[in-house]
Every structure is written in structure tokens, then in C-alpha cells.
Amino acid sequence: RNPGLLLFEFLLPSIQIILFCLAIGGNPKNLSVAIVNQDRGFVPGAPMTSSLGFSTLGELFIESISNKTVHQIPFKNYSHARDQARLGHVVGVVLIRETFTIDAINRFTNCTHVTNATLNGSTVTVSLDLTDEQVALMLEQALTDAYEIFVGKAAALSPTKINPRALDFPVDFADPIYGDPKHSTFT
């Protein structure tokens, strides 16, 4: 009998659904991540300046991380960064060891005689807070994308002109057999 009340009863649920769909979903942005870059560059103990805008490959990797997804918080100490993750102030910690540049160059130029120490030194260690798995998965994706960008930039700097695709992650996810990757149905 009251047209205003009927309009309110039918219109309010529609507005609620629209607002809910707008608020829930999408990719997380500005995830606070602790970055511990201990990389000393091309010569241990001696910082090197470069006309390329970075002095270590660690800096090049950090520059490759998307600022849209990751809000980088620099730390000098790895244990302090992990403490911040335990307190919930950051969702992950990225550690780049002090010999990253030298070991990464040795890893990719001397593939047949690489030691475990070189492999460990040229590996970026990531520790994630898995209390929210969706956030952790998005962070993993952002860091995987950063690695691909990093490899492309590093390959372009190589005097031997390495094909950047040779250093890509060697798994290719083809089109799905069933379903649409853009739309998920939960039943």
C-alpha cells in the first residue's frame, strides 16, 4: 500500500548486492613486505655505482617488483624483519643475500660448475605469512612476475646477448581444458 516502502524493500537488497560485489573480490594491493637486501654488488665490500640506475643485481630484482601489489619496507636485519612479520606488520620477508650479484652471475655463466653455495647465494629467499592464503598466493605471483622481469633486464645487460626466454620459468600453463580462468563458480 505504501509505494515508498515497497520501493525501499525491493531496491535496498539490490543496492546491498551491488555494494557487496564491488567490495569483495579483486586483487589485493599495497601488501607490506619487508625487503632485506644485503647484496654487496660486483666486488664484495666495495659498492659500485652504475649508469644503469642500480649497483647490484639485488637492487635490479627489487626494482622489478610491482609497486602496485607490493609496498616495500626496507630492513637491514633479517631477524628484525621476521619479527615484524610475526607481529603482523608485514605479510612477508624477502631476503637477498650479500653475494647475490656475484653468485647470480656465476650461476648463469658457469652452469656446469655451480656449487651449492653459489646456488644458495643466488637465490632470493621469501618467507610468507600464510594466515591469509589468498594474499600469500598473490604475493607469490607478484614475486614470480618480478623474477621474469628481472631475468629479462639481466639478460639484456649480458655482453653475450642471452635470449631472456632461456632463463624463464620452465613451466607453461596452457589454456584450461574446462572452465574459464577469468570466472570462478563456487557451488
Legacy VTK file of the C-alpha trace (Angstrom):
# vtk DataFile Version 3.0
C-alpha trace
ASCII
DATASET POLYDATA
POINTS 187 float
0.000 0.000 0.000
2.890 2.357 0.650
4.864 2.869 -2.599
7.891 4.329 -0.747
8.140 1.272 1.499
7.790 -1.131 -1.452
10.499 0.731 -3.365
12.722 0.565 -0.275
12.106 -3.198 0.187
12.943 -4.043 -3.412
15.691 -1.507 -4.042
17.734 -1.922 -0.843
18.650 -5.615 -1.414
19.765 -4.778 -4.950
21.977 -1.969 -3.682
23.401 -4.276 -0.994
24.314 -6.925 -3.555
25.944 -4.367 -5.839
27.991 -2.895 -2.983
28.986 -6.360 -1.773
30.192 -7.388 -5.231
32.187 -4.177 -5.586
33.778 -4.516 -2.144
34.622 -8.238 -2.251
36.971 -9.545 -4.912
39.776 -8.133 -6.930
43.448 -8.452 -6.234
44.980 -7.147 -3.035
47.123 -4.057 -3.388
49.850 -2.400 -1.309
50.825 -5.534 0.594
53.510 -4.535 3.102
56.585 -6.692 2.526
59.896 -6.468 4.350
62.852 -6.289 1.952
66.271 -7.261 3.334
68.831 -6.507 0.627
72.272 -7.490 1.889
73.768 -7.685 -1.631
77.209 -6.106 -1.766
77.452 -5.945 -5.532
80.055 -6.948 -8.065
83.043 -6.728 -5.698
82.470 -7.844 -2.084
82.751 -4.923 0.312
83.034 -2.248 -2.365
79.847 -0.523 -3.580
79.736 0.048 -7.310
77.819 2.840 -8.943
76.304 2.265 -12.315
74.973 4.450 -15.080
72.161 1.895 -15.377
70.460 3.117 -12.191
71.445 0.223 -9.914
74.678 -1.003 -8.362
73.724 -4.627 -7.593
71.559 -7.295 -9.146
69.685 -7.327 -5.831
68.612 -3.739 -6.498
67.600 -4.729 -10.022
65.400 -7.518 -8.632
63.803 -5.192 -6.060
63.156 -2.629 -8.798
61.355 -5.359 -10.771
58.759 -5.961 -8.030
55.390 -4.370 -8.787
54.780 -1.311 -6.615
51.067 -1.717 -7.253
50.883 -5.037 -5.407
53.827 -4.750 -3.012
54.610 -1.917 -0.635
58.322 -2.417 0.048
59.614 -1.738 3.542
63.428 -1.924 3.661
65.131 -3.614 6.606
68.835 -4.079 7.283
68.400 -7.041 9.625
66.671 -10.295 8.611
65.701 -11.306 12.168
64.082 -7.897 12.782
62.139 -8.248 9.521
60.903 -11.727 10.547
59.850 -10.308 13.923
57.760 -7.694 12.103
56.115 -10.495 10.107
55.368 -12.410 13.319
53.741 -9.269 14.740
51.591 -8.929 11.614
53.132 -5.649 10.429
54.284 -7.210 7.126
52.891 -10.163 5.163
56.258 -11.476 4.060
60.018 -11.091 4.103
62.268 -11.075 1.025
65.935 -11.804 1.728
68.668 -11.128 -0.828
71.999 -12.445 0.428
75.224 -10.436 0.375
76.820 -12.380 -2.515
73.687 -12.373 -4.709
75.215 -10.416 -7.615
78.427 -12.442 -7.830
76.655 -15.771 -7.298
73.898 -14.967 -9.825
76.494 -14.115 -12.466
78.379 -17.344 -11.698
75.152 -19.340 -11.702
74.149 -18.229 -15.185
77.569 -18.015 -16.854
79.191 -21.138 -15.415
76.269 -23.576 -15.347
78.383 -26.735 -15.444
80.463 -25.986 -12.332
77.984 -24.350 -9.964
78.387 -25.191 -6.278
75.597 -25.410 -3.728
76.991 -22.280 -2.049
76.632 -20.386 -5.342
73.081 -21.673 -5.786
72.155 -20.614 -2.242
73.794 -17.196 -2.631
71.972 -16.508 -5.887
68.569 -17.497 -4.531
66.081 -14.946 -3.221
64.530 -16.310 -0.027
60.887 -15.451 0.622
59.121 -16.127 3.930
55.366 -15.563 3.860
52.654 -15.199 6.461
50.194 -17.895 5.389
47.344 -16.894 7.684
45.621 -15.493 4.585
46.371 -17.891 1.737
44.862 -15.665 -0.959
47.209 -12.829 -0.001
50.153 -15.255 0.049
49.250 -16.568 -3.423
49.011 -13.033 -4.815
52.386 -12.198 -3.288
53.920 -15.341 -4.782
52.535 -14.330 -8.170
53.913 -10.800 -7.840
57.379 -12.134 -6.967
57.287 -14.671 -9.816
56.401 -11.841 -12.204
59.244 -9.778 -10.702
61.672 -12.634 -11.388
60.628 -12.771 -15.041
61.118 -9.011 -15.398
64.454 -9.251 -13.564
65.700 -12.037 -15.856
64.721 -10.027 -18.932
66.612 -6.966 -17.694
69.645 -9.006 -16.601
69.775 -10.845 -19.931
69.647 -7.529 -21.795
72.735 -6.397 -19.828
74.719 -9.515 -20.717
77.552 -8.960 -23.215
76.787 -12.359 -24.781
73.172 -11.381 -25.566
71.386 -14.220 -23.810
67.876 -14.955 -25.012
65.717 -13.935 -21.993
63.301 -16.793 -22.683
66.114 -19.280 -21.993
66.042 -18.157 -18.345
62.249 -18.123 -17.946
60.417 -20.344 -15.511
60.276 -23.625 -17.464
56.600 -24.391 -16.849
53.957 -23.072 -19.228
50.324 -23.248 -18.162
48.267 -23.891 -21.296
44.633 -22.968 -21.819
42.380 -24.866 -19.394
40.545 -27.965 -20.542
37.370 -26.950 -18.718
36.302 -23.634 -17.278
37.177 -20.025 -17.791
40.179 -18.714 -15.809
38.551 -15.272 -15.561
35.376 -16.501 -13.879
35.025 -18.875 -10.963
31.884 -20.637 -9.923
31.596 -21.773 -6.331
28.938 -24.364 -5.581
LINES 1 188
187 0 1 2 3 4 5 6 7 8 9 10 11 12 13 14 15 16 17 18 19 20 21 22 23 24 25 26 27 28 29 30 31 32 33 34 35 36 37 38 39 40 41 42 43 44 45 46 47 48 49 50 51 52 53 54 55 56 57 58 59 60 61 62 63 64 65 66 67 68 69 70 71 72 73 74 75 76 77 78 79 80 81 82 83 84 85 86 87 88 89 90 91 92 93 94 95 96 97 98 99 100 101 102 103 104 105 106 107 108 109 110 111 112 113 114 115 116 117 118 119 120 121 122 123 124 125 126 127 128 129 130 131 132 133 134 135 136 137 138 139 140 141 142 143 144 145 146 147 148 149 150 151 152 153 154 155 156 157 158 159 160 161 162 163 164 165 166 167 168 169 170 171 172 173 174 175 176 177 178 179 180 181 182 183 184 185 186
